[in-house]
């Protein structure tokens, strides 16, 4: 479990979130939730396919 710094003023969370989004957009790494979900599903599918391929190759030996 990662340790996370706690905010001294919890009400600042929304301001910090918008600041993070602004920085991410400037660096071109901001993605919508739908885009992130699609990327995650795609990566998961690739890992599962590779695992199945490796397992099927081992079964043939």
N, C-alpha and C positions, 0 to 999 in steps of 0.2 A: 504494500500500500504506500502510495506516495504521500509525502508530507506537503501540505499546502499552507502557504502563508495566509493568515486570517486578516481580514480588513479591520482596521481600528474603527472606521465609520462604515457600518454595513450598508448604509444608504448609498454609498458610492458604487455599488456593484453595477448598476445600469450604466453609469458614466464610464466605468472601466470596460464594460462589454462593448460599448460603442467605440471606445478608443481602440480596442483590439481589432474590431472590424475595420476601422479606418486604416490602421497600419497594414492589415492583411490585404486590403484592396490596393493600397499603394504598392505593395510588393507583388501583387497579382496572384495571391494565393487564396483569396476569398472565394468560397464556393457556397452555394445555397445548400440547405439541408437535403433537398432532393438529389442534388449532384453528388454530395458526399455519400448518401445512401447507395446510389447507383455505383459509385466507385468501390464502395465496401463490398457490395454484392458481387461485383465483377471479380475483385481480388479474391474473395472467399471461394467463388466458383473455380477460379484458376488453381488455387491451392488444393481444393478437393479433387479436381480432375487430375492434377499431377500426382496426388497421393494414390488415387485409384489406379492410375497408370503404373506407378511404381509397384504397388501391391500385386497387380495382375502379372507384371513381369517376373516378380519373385515366385509367384505360384507356378509359372511355366518352367522354372528351373528344377 
